[in-house]
Amino acid sequence: MDKKKVTVTAVILASALVAGGVSMHANAAVKVNTHTAGNGNLVKITEVNGNVVSNASESGYAKIGGKIAKINVKAGDCVKKGDLILTYDTDEIDDLIALADYSRQEATGSYDNVIQTGGRNAGLYSEAKTTLEDLENRIAVVQATLDITRNALIEKQAAVANEGAKLQVSLIDWADQPESDEYENLQKLVAENAWAQQYDPSIVKMQQEISLLSEELASCKETKAQMVSQKAAGCAGLLTKGTREQVEAAKAANDLRAENTIEKLEEAKKGVRAGMSGVITDIAVSENETVGEGSLLFTIESTEDVVIRTSVNKYDIAQMEIGQKTTSLIKNREYTGKISRIEHMTGKDEGASVGVEVTLDSPDENLILGLETKVKVITDSVDDTLTIPMDALCSDESGDYVFTVRDRKAVKRSVETGIRNDDNVEITDGLNPGETVIWLDDAELAEGMVVRAD
C-alpha cells in the first residue's frame, strides 16, 4: 500500500493492525513517529551525470617541413605553457638552411647575369615566344584527344559493367535450375564479362593511349614552364625600365622568402613548445617521421578552462537556469561551479535531452578530462521556512495533508506545500511552528486513531 494515499477504511486498517499483533481494544494506542515543525533552510537539488571536458584547446602545427627527432610527451601527459613538446632533426634543418641560402645566392647570380647579358637574351626571348605558341597548340590538341579517349573509356567500361549487371540478374533468375544449360552458360558469360572489365583489348588499348597522352601532356607542360622561364629571362634581358623593375622586384621577393625560410628554420631548431598549460590529448606524429609544413603535430586541451558537460532530460531541464550553483565530486574532491550555458535545442538521442554546461569555479591540475561525475544543481532554495519530513506528508485526491495529535488521537490536517527534496518539504499553509506531526513507517494513519509517542 502506498503510504501517501489513503485507500483503506479504518476497519481494514484495524484488521491489518490486529493481524500485525497490535491490539485494537479501547485503551490500545499505536506508536507513531513524531516531528516538531520548525523553521529552517530548504534546498532542492537535481542530480545529473556529466563529463569533465576542456573548454579551450590548442593544436600545434608544423611551421616547417622536416623530420621529427624526439617527442618528449605522450597523450595524457600534463604540460605547462612553454614546455618542450618535440624537436626536429637539427642536422636536416642545417641542410635546409644551407639550401635556402644557396637559393638566395643563385637568385642573386641570376639577376646579375640578366643585367650583364641583356642583349644576348633578346634571342632567347624570341625563341621562347615562338616555342610557346607551338606548345600551346600542341597542348590543346593533346588535351582534347585525352578528354575524348577518357570519355570513350568511361563509356566502354560502363557498357561492359552494365552488361555484367544484367548477366548477374539473369544468373540469379536461373539460380533455382543450377543443372540447366542456361545456368551454366550464364556462369561462363559472367566470368567472361568479369575478365572483359579488366582485359578487354579495346579497354586496355584506350588505357595505354591515355597513359601515353598524359605523359606527352606532362612533357609539353614541363617544356612550357621552361619556355615561360626562358621568355621571362629574355624579357628581363631587354633591360627596359619595366623589365628592370620586374627583375629587381623578383630578386627582392626571393630574398625575402629566403630570409623568412631561414628564420623559420632557425626557430624550428629550438623545438616546438606548448602554447598553453593543459593535457596532451593527441600526438599526431611519431619520432623519425617526416612531416610537411602545416601538418598537425599535437593537441593540448586546457586544464585551466574546464567545464562539465551534461545532458538533462525534458523534465529536469524546466528547473535549470543559467547561474544556478552546482557541486561536483571529482576524484573525491568537491568542486563548486555554476550553470554557464543551456543549449536551445534538444540532442538527437532518443530521450530528447538538452545539453547543459557547468563552469567550475576553481579547476586545478587534479582534474582528469573525460572523467564522469555527478553534478548536483541547486535548482531551488528557501531560507527560514517551515519544514517537515517528507515521511510525514500524505496525499490524496483532495490534496496534501498531515496528521497531528489532539487528545491522543490522530487528526488529519490539510496543508499547502512549497519546494521539496528527498528528505523535507516546505509547508506554506495549514501548520504552525511548534506543532507536532506524526506518521507510521509501515502503515497509514486514520482520522481518530489512538496514538502514542514514546
C-alpha positions as CSV (number, residue, x, y, z in Angstrom):
1,M,0.0,0.0,0.0
2,D,1.3,3.5,-0.9
3,K,1.8,5.4,2.4
4,K,0.9,8.7,0.7
5,K,-2.6,7.6,-0.5
6,V,-5.5,6.8,1.9
7,T,-7.2,4.0,0.2
8,V,-8.3,1.7,3.1
9,T,-11.0,2.2,5.6
10,A,-10.5,2.2,9.3
11,V,-11.9,-1.3,9.5
12,I,-9.3,-2.7,7.1
13,L,-6.6,-0.7,8.9
14,A,-7.7,-2.1,12.2
15,S,-7.7,-5.6,10.8
16,A,-4.2,-5.1,9.5
17,L,-3.0,-3.8,12.8
18,V,-4.6,-6.8,14.6
19,A,-3.0,-9.2,12.2
20,G,0.3,-7.5,12.8
21,G,0.0,-8.1,16.6
22,V,-1.3,-4.6,17.5
23,S,-4.3,-4.8,20.0
24,M,-7.2,-2.6,19.0
25,H,-9.1,-2.7,22.3
26,A,-10.4,0.6,23.6
27,N,-7.3,1.5,25.5
28,A,-4.8,0.4,22.9
29,A,-2.6,3.1,21.1
30,V,-0.5,2.9,18.0
31,K,3.1,4.0,18.4
32,V,3.9,6.7,15.9
33,N,6.9,8.7,14.7
34,T,6.9,12.4,15.6
35,H,8.4,15.6,14.5
36,T,8.0,19.1,15.8
37,A,7.6,21.5,12.8
38,G,10.1,24.4,12.8
39,N,11.7,26.9,10.5
40,G,14.8,26.1,8.6
41,N,16.5,26.3,5.3
42,L,15.5,24.0,2.4
43,V,17.4,23.3,-0.7
44,K,16.2,21.4,-3.7
45,I,18.9,19.6,-5.6
46,T,18.7,18.0,-9.0
47,E,21.4,15.4,-9.8
48,V,22.6,14.7,-13.3
49,N,25.5,12.8,-14.9
50,G,28.2,14.7,-16.7
51,N,31.8,14.6,-18.1
52,V,34.8,16.7,-17.4
53,V,35.9,18.4,-20.6
54,S,38.1,21.3,-21.6
55,N,36.6,24.5,-22.8
56,A,39.7,25.5,-24.7
57,S,42.3,23.7,-26.8
58,E,45.4,24.4,-28.9
59,S,46.6,22.5,-31.9
60,G,50.3,22.6,-32.7
61,Y,51.1,22.7,-36.5
62,A,54.4,22.2,-38.2
63,K,55.8,25.6,-39.4
64,I,58.4,23.8,-41.5
65,G,58.6,20.5,-43.3
66,G,61.1,18.2,-41.7
67,K,62.0,15.1,-39.7
68,I,60.8,14.7,-36.1
69,A,63.7,13.8,-33.9
70,K,62.3,13.4,-30.4
71,I,58.8,13.6,-28.8
72,N,59.0,14.5,-25.1
73,V,55.4,13.8,-24.1
74,K,52.7,11.2,-24.5
75,A,48.9,11.5,-24.8
76,G,47.5,12.1,-21.3
77,D,50.6,14.0,-20.0
78,C,50.1,17.3,-18.3
79,V,52.3,20.2,-19.6
80,K,52.9,23.8,-18.7
81,K,53.0,26.7,-21.2
82,G,56.4,26.8,-22.7
83,D,57.3,23.1,-22.1
84,L,59.2,21.5,-25.0
85,I,56.9,19.1,-26.8
86,L,59.1,17.9,-29.6
87,T,62.2,18.6,-31.6
88,Y,63.2,18.3,-35.2
89,D,66.4,16.7,-36.7
90,T,68.7,19.7,-36.4
91,D,71.2,18.2,-38.9
92,E,68.5,18.1,-41.5
93,I,67.4,21.7,-40.6
94,D,71.0,22.9,-41.1
95,D,71.0,21.3,-44.6
96,L,67.7,23.1,-45.3
97,I,69.2,26.4,-44.1
98,A,72.2,25.9,-46.4
99,L,69.9,25.1,-49.3
100,A,67.8,28.3,-48.7
101,D,71.0,30.3,-48.6
102,Y,72.3,28.7,-51.8
103,S,68.9,29.5,-53.4
104,R,69.3,33.1,-52.4
105,Q,72.8,33.3,-53.8
106,E,71.6,31.6,-57.0
107,A,68.9,34.2,-57.5
108,T,71.4,36.9,-57.0
109,G,73.7,35.5,-59.5
110,S,70.9,35.0,-62.0
111,Y,69.9,38.6,-61.6
112,D,73.4,39.8,-62.2
113,N,73.7,37.6,-65.3
114,V,70.5,39.1,-66.7
115,I,71.8,42.6,-66.3
116,Q,75.2,41.8,-67.8
117,T,74.0,39.8,-70.8
118,G,70.7,41.7,-71.7
119,G,71.4,41.9,-75.4
120,R,72.0,38.2,-75.8
121,N,68.8,37.3,-74.1
122,A,66.7,39.0,-76.8
123,G,67.2,35.9,-79.0
124,L,66.2,33.7,-76.1
125,Y,63.0,35.7,-75.7
126,S,62.1,35.4,-79.4
127,E,62.8,31.6,-79.4
128,A,60.7,31.1,-76.3
129,K,57.8,33.1,-77.6
130,T,57.7,31.0,-80.8
131,T,58.1,27.8,-79.0
132,L,55.3,28.7,-76.5
133,E,52.9,29.3,-79.4
134,D,53.6,25.9,-80.8
135,L,53.4,24.3,-77.3
136,E,50.0,26.0,-76.6
137,N,48.6,24.5,-79.9
138,R,50.0,21.1,-79.1
139,I,48.8,21.1,-75.5
140,A,45.3,22.0,-76.8
141,V,45.3,19.1,-79.3
142,V,46.7,16.5,-76.8
143,Q,44.3,17.7,-74.1
144,A,41.3,17.4,-76.4
145,T,42.4,13.9,-77.6
146,L,42.9,12.9,-74.0
147,D,39.5,14.0,-73.0
148,I,37.9,12.2,-75.9
149,T,39.7,9.0,-75.1
150,R,38.9,9.2,-71.4
151,N,35.2,9.7,-72.2
152,A,35.3,6.7,-74.6
153,L,37.0,4.6,-72.0
154,I,34.3,5.5,-69.4
155,E,31.5,4.7,-71.8
156,K,33.1,1.4,-72.7
157,Q,33.7,0.4,-69.1
158,A,30.2,1.4,-68.2
159,A,28.7,-0.6,-71.1
160,V,30.7,-3.7,-70.1
161,A,29.8,-3.2,-66.4
162,N,26.1,-2.8,-67.3
163,E,26.2,-6.0,-69.4
164,G,27.8,-7.7,-66.4
165,A,25.0,-6.5,-64.1
166,K,22.3,-7.8,-66.5
167,L,24.1,-11.2,-66.6
168,Q,24.2,-11.3,-62.8
169,V,20.4,-10.6,-62.7
170,S,19.8,-13.4,-65.2
171,L,22.1,-15.7,-63.3
172,I,20.0,-15.1,-60.1
173,D,16.8,-15.8,-62.1
174,W,18.2,-19.2,-63.1
175,A,19.7,-20.0,-59.7
176,D,16.9,-22.4,-59.0
177,Q,18.0,-24.5,-62.0
178,P,21.7,-24.9,-61.4
179,E,21.9,-28.0,-63.6
180,S,20.4,-26.3,-66.7
181,D,22.5,-25.4,-69.7
182,E,21.2,-21.9,-69.5
183,Y,22.6,-21.5,-65.9
184,E,25.9,-23.0,-67.0
185,N,26.1,-20.7,-70.0
186,L,25.2,-17.7,-67.8
187,Q,28.1,-18.6,-65.4
188,K,30.5,-18.6,-68.4
189,L,29.2,-15.3,-69.6
190,V,29.5,-13.7,-66.2
191,A,33.2,-14.9,-65.9
192,E,33.9,-13.7,-69.4
193,N,32.4,-10.3,-68.6
194,A,34.5,-10.0,-65.4
195,W,37.6,-10.7,-67.5
196,A,36.5,-8.2,-70.1
197,Q,36.0,-5.5,-67.5
198,Q,39.8,-5.7,-66.8
199,Y,41.4,-7.1,-70.0
200,D,39.1,-6.2,-72.9
201,P,41.5,-5.3,-75.8
202,S,39.7,-2.0,-76.5
203,I,39.8,-1.0,-72.8
204,V,43.4,-1.9,-72.5
205,K,44.2,0.0,-75.7
206,M,42.4,3.1,-74.5
207,Q,44.2,2.9,-71.2
208,Q,47.6,2.7,-72.9
209,E,46.6,5.7,-75.1
210,I,45.6,7.7,-72.1
211,S,48.9,6.9,-70.4
212,L,50.9,8.0,-73.5
213,L,48.8,11.1,-74.0
214,S,49.2,12.0,-70.2
215,E,53.0,11.6,-70.5
216,E,53.1,13.8,-73.6
217,L,50.8,16.4,-72.0
218,A,53.1,16.5,-68.9
219,S,56.2,16.8,-71.1
220,C,54.6,19.6,-73.0
221,K,53.7,21.5,-69.9
222,E,57.1,21.0,-68.4
223,T,58.7,22.4,-71.6
224,K,56.2,25.2,-71.5
225,A,57.2,26.0,-68.0
226,Q,60.8,26.1,-69.1
227,M,59.9,28.3,-72.1
228,V,58.0,30.6,-69.8
229,S,61.0,31.0,-67.6
230,Q,63.3,31.5,-70.7
231,K,60.9,34.1,-72.0
232,A,60.9,35.9,-68.7
233,A,64.6,35.8,-68.6
234,G,64.9,37.0,-72.2
235,C,62.4,39.8,-71.4
236,A,64.5,40.9,-68.5
237,G,67.5,40.9,-70.7
238,L,66.0,43.6,-72.8
239,L,66.7,46.0,-70.0
240,T,63.7,48.2,-70.4
241,K,62.7,50.2,-67.4
242,G,59.7,47.9,-66.7
243,T,61.8,44.8,-67.1
244,R,64.5,46.1,-64.8
245,E,61.9,46.9,-62.2
246,Q,60.3,43.5,-62.6
247,V,63.6,41.5,-62.1
248,E,64.6,43.7,-59.2
249,A,61.2,43.1,-57.6
250,A,61.6,39.3,-58.2
251,K,65.0,39.4,-56.6
252,A,63.7,41.3,-53.6
253,A,60.8,38.8,-53.2
254,N,63.2,35.9,-53.4
255,D,65.5,37.4,-50.9
256,L,62.5,38.0,-48.5
257,R,61.3,34.4,-49.0
258,A,64.8,33.1,-48.3
259,E,65.1,35.2,-45.2
260,N,61.7,34.1,-43.9
261,T,62.5,30.5,-44.6
262,I,65.9,30.7,-42.8
263,E,64.2,32.5,-39.9
264,K,61.6,29.8,-39.5
265,L,64.2,27.0,-39.8
266,E,66.4,28.7,-37.1
267,E,63.3,28.9,-34.9
268,A,62.4,25.3,-35.5
269,K,65.9,24.2,-34.3
270,K,64.7,25.2,-30.8
271,G,61.8,22.7,-31.0
272,V,58.1,23.1,-30.6
273,R,56.8,24.3,-27.3
274,A,53.3,24.3,-25.6
275,G,51.4,27.5,-26.1
276,M,49.2,26.8,-23.1
277,S,49.0,24.7,-20.0
278,G,46.9,21.6,-20.2
279,V,46.7,17.9,-21.1
280,I,48.2,16.4,-24.3
281,T,45.1,14.7,-25.8
282,D,46.6,13.8,-29.1
283,I,50.1,13.2,-30.6
284,A,49.6,13.1,-34.4
285,V,53.2,12.3,-35.4
286,S,55.9,9.9,-34.4
287,E,59.7,10.0,-33.9
288,N,61.7,9.8,-37.2
289,E,58.6,10.7,-39.2
290,T,59.0,13.4,-41.9
291,V,56.1,15.9,-41.8
292,G,55.1,18.6,-44.2
293,E,54.6,22.2,-43.4
294,G,51.2,22.8,-41.9
295,S,50.8,19.2,-40.6
296,L,49.1,18.7,-37.2
297,L,51.6,17.7,-34.6
298,F,49.7,17.6,-31.3
299,T,46.7,18.9,-29.4
300,I,46.5,20.3,-25.9
301,E,43.3,20.8,-24.0
302,S,43.3,23.3,-21.2
303,T,43.1,22.3,-17.6
304,E,42.6,26.0,-16.6
305,D,39.4,26.4,-18.5
306,V,37.5,23.3,-17.6
307,V,33.7,22.6,-17.7
308,I,31.4,19.8,-17.1
309,R,29.0,18.9,-20.0
310,T,25.9,17.0,-19.3
311,S,22.6,16.2,-20.9
312,V,19.4,16.9,-19.0
313,N,16.0,15.3,-19.7
314,K,12.9,17.2,-20.6
315,Y,11.6,17.0,-17.0
316,D,14.7,18.3,-15.2
317,I,15.5,21.0,-17.8
318,A,12.5,23.0,-16.7
319,Q,14.2,23.6,-13.4
320,M,17.6,24.6,-14.8
321,E,18.7,28.2,-15.2
322,I,21.9,29.9,-16.1
323,G,23.7,30.9,-12.9
324,Q,22.4,28.2,-10.7
325,K,25.1,26.9,-8.3
326,T,26.4,23.4,-8.5
327,T,28.7,20.9,-6.7
328,S,30.6,18.0,-8.3
329,L,32.6,15.3,-6.6
330,I,35.6,14.5,-8.8
331,K,38.4,12.2,-7.5
332,N,37.0,12.6,-4.0
333,R,37.3,16.4,-4.2
334,E,34.3,18.7,-4.3
335,Y,34.3,21.4,-6.9
336,T,31.8,24.2,-6.9
337,G,30.6,25.9,-10.1
338,K,27.5,27.2,-11.8
339,I,25.5,26.6,-14.9
340,S,27.0,28.7,-17.7
341,R,25.3,27.5,-20.8
342,I,22.0,25.8,-21.7
343,E,21.6,24.8,-25.3
344,H,18.5,26.0,-27.1
345,M,17.9,22.7,-28.9
346,T,17.5,19.1,-28.0
347,G,20.0,16.4,-28.8
348,K,19.5,13.7,-31.4
349,D,19.3,11.0,-28.7
350,E,16.0,9.1,-28.2
351,G,15.4,10.9,-24.9
352,A,15.4,14.3,-26.5
353,S,17.8,15.7,-23.8
354,V,19.2,19.2,-23.6
355,G,22.9,20.0,-23.4
356,V,23.9,21.9,-20.2
357,E,27.4,23.3,-19.4
358,V,28.7,23.8,-15.9
359,T,31.7,26.1,-15.4
360,L,33.9,25.2,-12.4
361,D,34.9,28.0,-10.0
362,S,38.4,26.7,-9.3
363,P,39.6,24.0,-11.7
364,D,43.1,22.5,-11.0
365,E,45.6,20.0,-12.2
366,N,43.9,17.2,-10.3
367,L,41.0,17.1,-12.8
368,I,41.0,14.3,-15.4
369,L,39.5,15.2,-18.8
370,G,36.8,12.8,-19.9
371,L,36.1,11.6,-16.3
372,E,32.4,11.0,-15.5
373,T,31.0,12.8,-12.5
374,K,27.6,13.5,-10.9
375,V,26.6,17.2,-10.8
376,K,24.3,18.4,-8.1
377,V,22.4,21.5,-9.2
378,I,20.7,23.7,-6.6
379,T,17.5,24.3,-8.6
380,D,15.6,26.0,-5.8
381,S,16.1,27.1,-2.2
382,V,14.3,28.9,0.6
383,D,15.5,30.2,3.9
384,D,13.8,30.4,7.3
385,T,10.7,28.4,6.2
386,L,8.5,25.9,8.0
387,T,9.6,22.3,7.1
388,I,8.6,18.8,8.0
389,P,10.0,15.4,6.9
390,M,8.7,14.0,3.6
391,D,7.7,10.9,5.5
392,A,5.0,12.9,7.4
393,L,3.4,14.2,4.2
394,C,0.4,12.4,2.7
395,S,-1.6,13.0,-0.4
396,D,-5.0,12.0,-1.8
397,E,-7.3,13.3,-4.5
398,S,-8.1,16.3,-2.3
399,G,-4.5,17.4,-1.9
400,D,-1.7,17.2,0.6
401,Y,-2.3,16.7,4.4
402,V,-0.5,15.7,7.6
403,F,-1.6,14.2,10.9
404,T,-1.3,15.9,14.2
405,V,-2.2,14.8,17.7
406,R,-5.1,16.0,19.8
407,D,-6.3,14.2,22.9
408,R,-4.0,11.2,22.0
409,K,-5.8,10.9,18.7
410,A,-4.6,11.3,15.1
411,V,-6.1,14.4,13.5
412,K,-6.0,15.0,9.7
413,R,-4.8,18.5,8.7
414,S,-4.8,19.8,5.1
415,V,-1.7,21.7,4.2
416,E,-0.2,23.7,1.3
417,T,3.3,22.8,0.2
418,G,6.2,24.6,-1.5
419,I,9.5,23.2,-2.6
420,R,10.6,19.8,-1.5
421,N,13.6,17.5,-1.7
422,D,14.2,13.8,-0.9
423,D,14.1,14.5,2.8
424,N,12.0,17.5,3.7
425,V,9.1,19.6,2.3
426,E,8.2,23.2,2.8
427,I,4.7,23.9,4.5
428,T,3.4,27.2,3.3
429,D,-0.1,27.0,4.9
430,G,-2.1,24.8,7.3
431,L,0.6,24.2,10.0
432,N,2.3,26.4,12.6
433,P,5.8,26.2,14.0
434,G,5.9,24.1,17.2
435,E,3.1,21.8,16.1
436,T,3.9,18.1,16.1
437,V,3.3,15.9,13.0
438,I,3.1,12.1,13.2
439,W,3.3,9.2,10.9
440,L,3.8,5.4,10.7
441,D,6.6,3.7,8.9
442,D,4.8,0.6,7.6
443,A,1.1,1.6,7.7
444,E,-1.2,4.5,7.3
445,L,-2.8,6.6,10.0
446,A,-6.5,7.2,10.0
447,E,-8.6,10.0,11.4
448,G,-9.3,9.4,15.1
449,M,-6.8,6.6,15.6
450,V,-5.4,6.4,19.2
451,V,-1.7,7.0,19.1
452,R,1.2,7.3,21.4
453,A,4.7,8.7,21.0
454,D,7.4,7.4,23.4
